[in-house]
Amino acid sequence: MKNSIKIANALGAVLCLTTACSDSNNINNENMASNRELDLSSDIAPNNRPGSTISYPVPIGEDGPRFDACGGVGRVRGSGGDGLEVMAAPFEDAQTIGSIANGHNLFICTRSLDQKWFGVVYAGEGQEAKDCGVSSPIRSRRDYAGPCKSGWVSSAFVQLVAE
């Protein structure tokens, strides 16, 4: 038994030495060659400056098929005279795509990792919240595609009404 352990240890040491002495330049050269093939020019890379056209759709159904597509309801509070800006993505430099007036209810469907942004769905002019289709369960997670409006709002101006 002791001999088996000694042999296994010796084989392990030989394997480690062989790996440490191997020529890894081929791998690095291949990786560097593939990196040079990438076109990282500014017309292809995303632009996240003010007015950016980056858009991140609001996901619904994140809580699973036994829960409503959007798990909470909130109300816009203290956002100022023009209402709460709705953004195309969860960051300050994203494009403004609309606004929601103070006192208006909205569905809270998700939140950003840092909790600063809510992904929301809300009824537009002439629509009713019940028509948005997010207050009942759906089979699986997906991006919201209407009929109501959706986007990202600062969580600091949303009061949780129901969860």
C-alpha positions as a Python dict, from the first residue, in 0.01 Angstrom:
ca = {
    (1, 'M'): (0, 0, 0),
    (2, 'K'): (280, 242, 92),
    (3, 'N'): (453, 161, -237),
    (4, 'S'): (135, 248, -431),
    (5, 'I'): (117, 586, -260),
    (6, 'K'): (485, 653, -334),
    (7, 'I'): (437, 561, -700),
    (8, 'A'): (128, 783, -728),
    (9, 'N'): (316, 1074, -568),
    (10, 'A'): (611, 1024, -803),
    (11, 'L'): (383, 1016, -1110),
    (12, 'G'): (212, 1331, -988),
    (13, 'A'): (545, 1509, -947),
    (14, 'V'): (657, 1404, -1297),
    (15, 'L'): (328, 1527, -1443),
    (16, 'C'): (366, 1865, -1266),
    (17, 'L'): (723, 1905, -1388),
    (18, 'T'): (625, 1813, -1742),
    (19, 'T'): (341, 2064, -1742),
    (20, 'A'): (558, 2339, -1594),
    (21, 'C'): (827, 2287, -1857),
    (22, 'S'): (590, 2265, -2153),
    (23, 'D'): (606, 2526, -2429),
    (24, 'S'): (302, 2749, -2374),
    (25, 'N'): (409, 3008, -2631),
    (26, 'N'): (204, 2839, -2901),
    (27, 'I'): (-115, 2891, -2703),
    (28, 'N'): (-36, 3254, -2627),
    (29, 'N'): (57, 3323, -2989),
    (30, 'E'): (-269, 3170, -3109),
    (31, 'N'): (-468, 3381, -2863),
    (32, 'M'): (-286, 3697, -2962),
    (33, 'A'): (-345, 3624, -3330),
    (34, 'S'): (-719, 3581, -3272),
    (35, 'N'): (-728, 3905, -3069),
    (36, 'R'): (-571, 4096, -3358),
    (37, 'E'): (-853, 3977, -3584),
    (38, 'L'): (-1117, 4150, -3371),
    (39, 'D'): (-1229, 4484, -3507),
    (40, 'L'): (-1261, 4709, -3203),
    (41, 'S'): (-1321, 5027, -3398),
    (42, 'S'): (-1552, 5287, -3249),
    (43, 'D'): (-1822, 5240, -3511),
    (44, 'I'): (-1878, 4882, -3389),
    (45, 'A'): (-1812, 4916, -3015),
    (46, 'P'): (-2109, 5025, -2800),
    (47, 'N'): (-2137, 5392, -2723),
    (48, 'N'): (-2242, 5470, -2366),
    (49, 'R'): (-2206, 5847, -2371),
    (50, 'P'): (-2499, 6081, -2306),
    (51, 'G'): (-2782, 6018, -2548),
    (52, 'S'): (-2650, 5669, -2612),
    (53, 'T'): (-2863, 5446, -2829),
    (54, 'I'): (-2795, 5139, -2614),
    (55, 'S'): (-3123, 4982, -2514),
    (56, 'Y'): (-3183, 4708, -2257),
    (57, 'P'): (-3534, 4561, -2267),
    (58, 'V'): (-3723, 4509, -1942),
    (59, 'P'): (-3737, 4138, -1854),
    (60, 'I'): (-4060, 3997, -1712),
    (61, 'G'): (-4132, 3664, -1547),
    (62, 'E'): (-3811, 3651, -1344),
    (63, 'D'): (-3988, 3514, -1036),
    (64, 'G'): (-4103, 3199, -1215),
    (65, 'P'): (-4428, 3058, -1354),
    (66, 'R'): (-4618, 3067, -1024),
    (67, 'F'): (-4587, 3443, -977),
    (68, 'D'): (-4704, 3749, -1166),
    (69, 'A'): (-4487, 3850, -1462),
    (70, 'C'): (-4401, 4170, -1270),
    (71, 'G'): (-4377, 4115, -896),
    (72, 'G'): (-4446, 4463, -764),
    (73, 'V'): (-4646, 4779, -807),
    (74, 'G'): (-4503, 5123, -737),
    (75, 'R'): (-4606, 5487, -753),
    (76, 'V'): (-4395, 5775, -882),
    (77, 'R'): (-4315, 6022, -600),
    (78, 'G'): (-4110, 6343, -577),
    (79, 'S'): (-3969, 6341, -927),
    (80, 'G'): (-4032, 6709, -1008),
    (81, 'G'): (-4262, 6895, -1244),
    (82, 'D'): (-4171, 6708, -1564),
    (83, 'G'): (-4225, 6367, -1406),
    (84, 'L'): (-3986, 6075, -1377),
    (85, 'E'): (-3763, 6015, -1679),
    (86, 'V'): (-3789, 5671, -1836),
    (87, 'M'): (-3458, 5550, -1976),
    (88, 'A'): (-3379, 5294, -2247),
    (89, 'A'): (-3123, 5120, -2021),
    (90, 'P'): (-3036, 5115, -1650),
    (91, 'F'): (-2774, 5390, -1642),
    (92, 'E'): (-2780, 5770, -1627),
    (93, 'D'): (-2633, 5829, -1972),
    (94, 'A'): (-2891, 5614, -2150),
    (95, 'Q'): (-3137, 5775, -2387),
    (96, 'T'): (-3455, 5920, -2231),
    (97, 'I'): (-3753, 5749, -2394),
    (98, 'G'): (-4039, 5903, -2197),
    (99, 'S'): (-4158, 6024, -1859),
    (100, 'I'): (-4412, 5921, -1597),
    (101, 'A'): (-4606, 6181, -1398),
    (102, 'N'): (-4600, 6199, -1019),
    (103, 'G'): (-4871, 5981, -866),
    (104, 'H'): (-4880, 5744, -1164),
    (105, 'N'): (-4868, 5371, -1084),
    (106, 'L'): (-4632, 5135, -1260),
    (107, 'F'): (-4541, 4767, -1251),
    (108, 'I'): (-4196, 4687, -1111),
    (109, 'C'): (-4066, 4390, -1308),
    (110, 'T'): (-3697, 4381, -1220),
    (111, 'R'): (-3419, 4589, -1068),
    (112, 'S'): (-3056, 4653, -1144),
    (113, 'L'): (-2789, 4476, -941),
    (114, 'D'): (-2702, 4799, -759),
    (115, 'Q'): (-3076, 4859, -683),
    (116, 'K'): (-3062, 5209, -837),
    (117, 'W'): (-3290, 5125, -1131),
    (118, 'F'): (-3626, 4954, -1168),
    (119, 'G'): (-3729, 4790, -1494),
    (120, 'V'): (-4092, 4896, -1522),
    (121, 'V'): (-4403, 4855, -1735),
    (122, 'Y'): (-4664, 5130, -1732),
    (123, 'A'): (-4984, 5222, -1912),
    (124, 'G'): (-4953, 5495, -2170),
    (125, 'E'): (-5213, 5757, -2247),
    (126, 'G'): (-5549, 5594, -2317),
    (127, 'Q'): (-5436, 5257, -2179),
    (128, 'E'): (-5536, 5081, -1859),
    (129, 'A'): (-5283, 4907, -1635),
    (130, 'K'): (-5483, 4584, -1647),
    (131, 'D'): (-5420, 4570, -2023),
    (132, 'C'): (-5041, 4555, -1983),
    (133, 'G'): (-5045, 4175, -1935),
    (134, 'V'): (-4797, 4161, -1647),
    (135, 'S'): (-5027, 4113, -1348),
    (136, 'S'): (-5062, 3740, -1401),
    (137, 'P'): (-4809, 3454, -1434),
    (138, 'I'): (-4625, 3370, -1755),
    (139, 'R'): (-4446, 3043, -1837),
    (140, 'S'): (-4091, 3171, -1861),
    (141, 'R'): (-3875, 3480, -1847),
    (142, 'R'): (-3879, 3703, -2156),
    (143, 'D'): (-3835, 4063, -2259),
    (144, 'Y'): (-4149, 4275, -2237),
    (145, 'A'): (-4289, 4350, -2582),
    (146, 'G'): (-4605, 4550, -2515),
    (147, 'P'): (-4882, 4658, -2548),
    (148, 'C'): (-4792, 4906, -2272),
    (149, 'K'): (-4475, 5112, -2240),
    (150, 'S'): (-4162, 4992, -2062),
    (151, 'G'): (-3821, 5119, -1959),
    (152, 'W'): (-3591, 5192, -1667),
    (153, 'V'): (-3651, 5448, -1391),
    (154, 'S'): (-3455, 5564, -1088),
    (155, 'S'): (-3569, 5361, -788),
    (156, 'A'): (-3525, 5667, -563),
    (157, 'F'): (-3849, 5814, -702),
    (158, 'V'): (-4069, 5505, -678),
    (159, 'Q'): (-4267, 5421, -368),
    (160, 'L'): (-4352, 5052, -335),
    (161, 'V'): (-4730, 5012, -319),
    (162, 'A'): (-4774, 4635, -344),
    (163, 'E'): (-4550, 4334, -378),
}
